[in-house]
Amino acid sequence: MKMFGRSRTPPAPVPTAVSLAESRSSSLPLDFDPAPAGARPAASSQAPAAANGAAMTLSTTTVFAAAEDAMNLAGAAAPFGADAPVVLAVDHRDAARLPGAATAASVSRAAGAGASSSGTLPAAAPASLVYEYPLNERVRTMLRLEDMYERVMLFMARDTSRDHEVAFARLFEILDAGSRSDMKSDLLQELERQRVLLESLRGNPGVAGTLLDEALAEVTSAATALHVTQGKFGQHLRDNEWLMAIRSRFNIPGGACEFDLPGYHHWLHQPTYVRQGHLQAWLAPMMPIHRALGTVLRFLRESGEDHEQLARRGTFQQMPMMRPAQMLRLTLDESLSCVPEISANKYALNIRFISNTAGLRPSLHEHDVPFRIAYCNL
């Protein structure tokens, strides 16, 4: 099973192909068009397409401003002021279902830490890595798709033809991984379930109504964009004979050389804005899935609460797991030269930390390993 490792510090936002396309010429050269006849819109229709693509960008609005409020509340006489817009949820699991959720206890701890610092800045926390481990096939597929989308948008935003070759190949991977017949219905069902859960918090005096409305609007918008998509996922790519001919050669090692695919070789030597425009046009119809994935996975990640644990001599076992989970998130100090190997089911959780030294045979890390674990469940 694949491990998904992520840095705790969020990466800088990557410009999408939509934003790049908007900054360039809106029309493609008339002397080159790999799309099927009649499929490429006229130049006058490019601006609305870019606008629609921009509207698909996942909102990063958070529902609770816990960190900022904690700093404001530090040293206050009461732990929570009347104007504090944080959630004072009765059940921390309900609060954690909201994007950016924070419980009253976590804000109180942060405020206490600020008050005890006597005006001195806290020491910088050591860099850490987060390893995500899916516990069912549905979450595993969503994590893989998320990773593929991120890679496509990263390489598509660059200028070189070599970067666009990578983006081109990742498009076909998204097409294969996202073709599960129940992917769209699974996401729609989960978004609807989250909408109902959020609605159940309305009227709770500990929930900021405006921020709750923003979260509901994001969930509803993602579900609406996904619901209106027509046809089979990626069908517009399958209908493009030029793309499918290239795809068949990509399955052969070294099969995309210029003497195998002269048309593809010619495309790679088109101006940058032409290649980016085509890549954006091929990716745009699949972006509602990416938007829904981002919303569901964010809810999943923020549903878990970190627990400090210690793996003695590199081994940790829990029977049964502390709580039901669809995904585990392990946080390790980045300086540790070991990585986790996880096996888990509803009866037991086993984690072995393996030394990760390049060039040497992997072996059990024979030292105590402190780590944090979060059990994420929707």
N, C-alpha and C positions, 0 to 999 in steps of 0.2 A: 504494500500500500504506500502511496506517495505521501511524504511529509511536506507540509507547507510551512516554510519558515519566513517570518516577516519581522522587520525591524519595528521596535516599539515606537520610534519617532516617525510620524507620517512623512512620506516623501513629498517633495514639492510638487504642486499640481503640474501635470503634463498637458501642454496645449493639444487640443484635439484637432483632428483633421477638419472639423467643421469650422473652428476658429481660424485655421490656416486658410481654408478655402475662401472665407469671407474677406480676408485681407488681400487676396489675389484677384486676378481677372476672373470674372464669373463665367466665361465661356471657354470651351475647349477648342483646340485647333481643328479646323475642318478637314485637314489632310490626314487625320489619324483618329480612328474611332473603333476600339475593339468591342464595343457593345453591339448587340444584335441590331439589325436595321430597324430604325424607328423607335429604338428603346431610349436613345439619348435625347433629353429634353432640349428645347431651344434655349439660346442664351438668355432670353428674357425670363425664363422660368427658373434660372439657377438661384437667384436671390431668395425666393420663397423656400426652395429646398434647403438652402443653408439655414434659413431661419427656423424651419421645422427641426433640423438636426440640432441647432443650438438649444431648442426648447427641450430636447431629450436629455440634456446634461443633468446628472443627478445632483439634486440639492444637497449642500453640506450643512444646512441649518441644523443646529442642535436644539434640543428642547429645554435643557436645563443648563444654566450658566453657573455651575457649582464652583469652579475654581475661582472665578472672579468674585462671587459672593462670599466665598470663604475668606478671601483677603479683606473684603470690606467689613466682614463681621468680626475679624480678629480683634480682640481686646474689648469688644462690646459687652455691656453688662448682661444682656440676655443672649442665649445661643442663637436665636433667630429673631431678627427685627420684623416689624409689621410690614415693611416694604420688600422683604427678601422674596424674590421670585422663584425660589427653589422649591422642589417638590418635598413635602413632608409626608411621604407615602406611608400608609398603614402597613402595607406589605411591600418589602423592598423588591420582591420579584416582580410585582406589578409595575413598580416605578422603573425597574431595569428594562422593561419592555419598550420604554420610550427612548427615542434616539438621544444619545448624550445623557442618559439618565444618571442621577446621583441620589443616594438615599440621604435622609437627614443625618444619619450617623456618620457618613463619610464626610459631609460638609462640617459637622461638628468637630471631627478629628482634625480636619485641615485647619479650621479656625483655631483650635487649641494649639496646634503646632506653630501657627503664625504668632499667637500671643506669647508663647514661651521663648521665642527667638530673641526677645529684647532688642528688636530693631536690626539684628544682624541677618544677613542673607543666608539661607540654608545651603549646605554643601551640595554641589551638583551630584545628582544621582548617577551611578555608573551606567554606561550604555548597556542595553539589554536586547535580546532577541526573543521574538515570540514564535513558537512553533504551533501550528494549527493541525489538529488531527481529527478528520471526520469519522464519525461512528456509524454512518449509513451511506448507502450508494447515492441517495439524492443529494446530500450535502457534499459528498465527494465530487459529483458532477458539477455542482454549482461553483465550488472552489476552483476546479480546473477551468471552467469557462471564464470565470472572473480573471484568472491569470492570463488566459489567451487574449481576452479583450484588452487588458492593460498592455500587453506586449504589442499588439497590433497598433494601438494608439500611440505608444511610445515611438516605434520605428516609423510609423507613417508621418509623424510630425517632423522627422529629420529630412535632410535634403538629398542625401546620396542615394544612388541607385542600389547600392548594396543593402542599405537599410530598408529600402522598399521591397527588395527581394525577400527579406525576412518577414515583413508585413504581409506580403503576398502569400507566403506559405502558411502563416498563422490564420489567414482568412479561411483556408481550406480546413484547418484544424477546428476552427469554430463551427464550420459547416458540419463536420463529422460529429463533434461532441454535442452539438445542440440539436441534432436531428431526432432525439428521443421524442416519441409521439406524445408523451405526457408532460414534457417540460413546461409548456405554456400553461396547461391546466393546473399543474402543481404550483406554479408561481401565483396564478390568479387565486387559487384557494388559500394560499398562505397570506397573501396580501389582504384578502377579505377577512381572514381570521384575525389578523393584526388590527384591521380597522374596527372590528367588533370589540376587541380588547381595549383599544384606545377609547372608544365611545363609552365603555363601561366606567372609565375614570372621570367622565364629565360630571361636574357637580361636586367632586371631591374637593373639600376646602384646602387640601394640601397640594393641589395641582394648579399650575398657572394656566388659566383658560386660553390665553392668546397663544402660548407656545404649544398647547395641546392641539389647537386648531391648525397650527402650521404643520405639525406632524401628521395630522389626519389629511390635510391637503396634499402632502407629499405622497402618502400611501395611495390616496384616491387617484392622484395624477398618474402615478406609475401604473396602477391597475388599468386606468382608462386607455393609456397609450398602448399597453399590451393587448387589451381586449379588441381594439380596432384593427390590429394587424390581420391581414387576410392571407390565406393560403398556408402552405407548408413552410416551415422555417428554412430560409435560404433558397427558396425555389427560384428566385431571380438569378442566382448564381448557376443553378443547374440548367436553366434555360439558355445560358450563354455558352454557345458551342466553343468559342475561342477560349474561354476560361476552363471549360471541362477538358479540352485537349491538353492544356498546360497541366491541369491537375493530374491527368493520367501519367504524364512524364515525371511529375514530382514523386511518384511512388517508386521510381527506379533510382537507385543510387547514381548520382551524377547525370541523371536523365534530362536536366534542364540546361544543358550546354547550348551555346549559340547555334551549333550545327544541327542540334535536335529540334530547337524551337526558334527559328529565325524571327518569327513574329514577336515572340516574347523578348528576344534580344533587341529588336527595334524599339519595343515599348520602353525598355530600360534606358534607352538613350533619348527619350523624349525629355522636354524641359521638366524641371521639378514640379512646377505647378500643374502640369498636365497629369503626371503620375499621381500626385496627391489628390487631384480632383476625381480621378477614376477610382482610387482606393476609397475615398470618402463616399462616392456614389454606391460602391459595392457594399460598404459596411453599414450605411445609414438605415436600410430596412431591417437590419438585425439589432439596432440599438435599443428598441423597447425591451428586449430580453436583458440586455446589459443593465438598463435602468432598474428593472424589477429585481434582478439579481443583487445589485448593489444595496437596494433597500432591505431586502430580506436578510442578506448576510450581515448588514449593519445591526439589524435588530437581534440577530442570533449572537453576534459577538458581544453586544452590550448587555445581553441577558445574564452573562456569567460574572461572578464575583471572585476575585483572587483569594486563594488560601495559601499561606506559607507552609511549605513541606520540606523535608530533608530526606534525600536518598542516601542511606548509609552504605558506604563502599560501592556506590554507583547503582544501587538497586532499590526500587520502591514498589510496594505491593499494597493493594487495598481490596478487601473482599467483604461485601460488594463495594461498588463505587459509592462515594459519598452521596451522590444524588443522580437521578437520570440525566442523561446528556445526549445531544446529537453531535456535539463537537467538543473537543478538549483544546484548551489554549495553555501552553506551558511557556513560562517566562524565565529565561536564564540570563545570568551575567554574560555579556558578550566575550569577556576575557577568558572564560572557561574553554578548555580545549576538548570539549566533549559534546555529543549530540544525543538526543533522546531516541530510543527505539521503543515504540508503544504497541502493546497489544491489549485490547479491551473488549469486553462484552458486558452484558447486564449482571454477570456474576462476579467478575474480577477485573481489576486494572493492574497491569504490570508494566513498569517502566525500567529500562536498562539504559544507563548512560555509557555510550561507547566513545573511546578516545578517537579523536578525529585529526590525526597527524598524516599529512600528505606523504605518500611513499611507503608508509608502514602498514602492516596488517592491522585491521581494526581489532580492538580488544576492549574488555570491560574496564571502565574508568574506576580504579581501585581507591577512590577517595570519596569522602562525603560531599554530596552536591546539594546545595540549597537551591530551591526553585519555588515558583508560584504556579498554581494550577487553577484554572477557571473551568467550571462545568457549564457549558452553554446549551440552552434548550429553549425552543420556541413554545 
